[in-house]
Amino acid sequence: SYVLTQPPSVSVAPGQTARITCGGNNIGSKSVHWYQQKPGQAPVLVVYDDSDRPSGIPERFSGPNSGNTATLTISRVEAGDEADYYCQVWDSSSDHRVVFGGGTKLTVL
Amino acid sequence: EVQLVESGGGLVQPGGSLRLSCAASGFTFSSYWMSWVRQAPGKGLEWVANIKQDGSEKYYVDSVKGRFTISRDNAKNSLYLQMNSLRAEDTAVYYCARATGAYGSFDYWGQGTLVTVSS
């Protein structure tokens, strides 16, 4: 089955750029979606189809995807960005199954 | 406004059953794939099951195959998850989520309902 690998944690100072990676075999051939989850809340979609943003999500959130790594980039990080972030793809080779990465805790120093 | 509201969670003994419901509003329910996603306490997100718009296709994570059944009633704008033979490892918050397409993102999520499997 398809596996997505994320670093458990990333730390960044306010105003800096955070990069959260999501590794998977030839993930560049798939559409990657990213979710933000704050404690006690449901996940929120922040990037879809590798680099598009839903309405209401700041331009600070972006995401390239190529080769074996997709990246969620958060520019000018704010305290309110502190959360868990998950990448997600559909494993089209395996009966429309959905795969989530293990999640990355973003800490704003 | 799109809303997804789950219900039906609670405490159940190992081997027991529970039926979760998700009431959808604010969009044409019958036009979307729908999914259940769960999150065990302190753990990450885990996809559980998908169902196509007309219910003709259903997919499950291996760990729940044969025990859980996803279904929908488009006339009632409702999604369901029948959970049988529950195990301690099924303890989690269960979210229903709307998919933007067959391979799309989950653009709307419910607030979740907690299922606790314990004796």
Contacts between the chains, C-beta under 8 A, distances in Angstrom:
chain1	res1	chain2	res2	distance
A	1	B	62	7.9
A	31	B	103	6.3
A	31	B	104	7.7
A	31	B	105	7.9
A	33	B	104	7.8
A	33	B	105	3.8
A	33	B	106	7.3
A	35	B	45	7.4
A	35	B	106	7.5
A	37	B	45	7.7
A	42	B	95	5.9
A	42	B	109	4.2
A	42	B	110	6.6
A	42	B	111	5.6
A	42	B	112	5.9
A	43	B	37	8.0
A	43	B	45	6.6
A	43	B	95	7.5
A	43	B	106	7.5
A	43	B	109	5.6
A	44	B	109	7.6
A	45	B	105	5.4
A	45	B	106	6.4
A	45	B	107	5.2
A	48	B	100	7.2
A	48	B	104	7.3
A	48	B	105	3.9
A	48	B	107	7.3
A	49	B	105	7.2
A	54	B	107	6.4
A	84	B	44	7.8
A	86	B	44	6.5
A	86	B	45	5.3
A	88	B	45	7.7
A	88	B	105	7.2
A	88	B	106	7.4
A	90	B	102	7.6
A	90	B	103	4.3
A	90	B	104	7.9
A	92	B	103	6.3
A	95	B	59	5.0
A	96	B	50	5.7
A	96	B	57	7.0
A	96	B	59	4.6
A	96	B	102	6.9
A	96	B	103	7.9
A	97	B	47	6.9
A	97	B	50	7.9
A	97	B	59	5.9
A	97	B	61	7.0
A	98	B	35	6.7
A	98	B	37	7.7
A	98	B	47	3.7
A	98	B	50	6.8
A	99	B	47	7.0
A	100	B	37	7.8
A	100	B	44	6.3
A	100	B	45	4.5
A	100	B	46	6.6
A	100	B	47	6.3
A	101	B	44	7.6
A	102	B	44	5.1
A	103	B	44	4.2
A	103	B	45	7.1
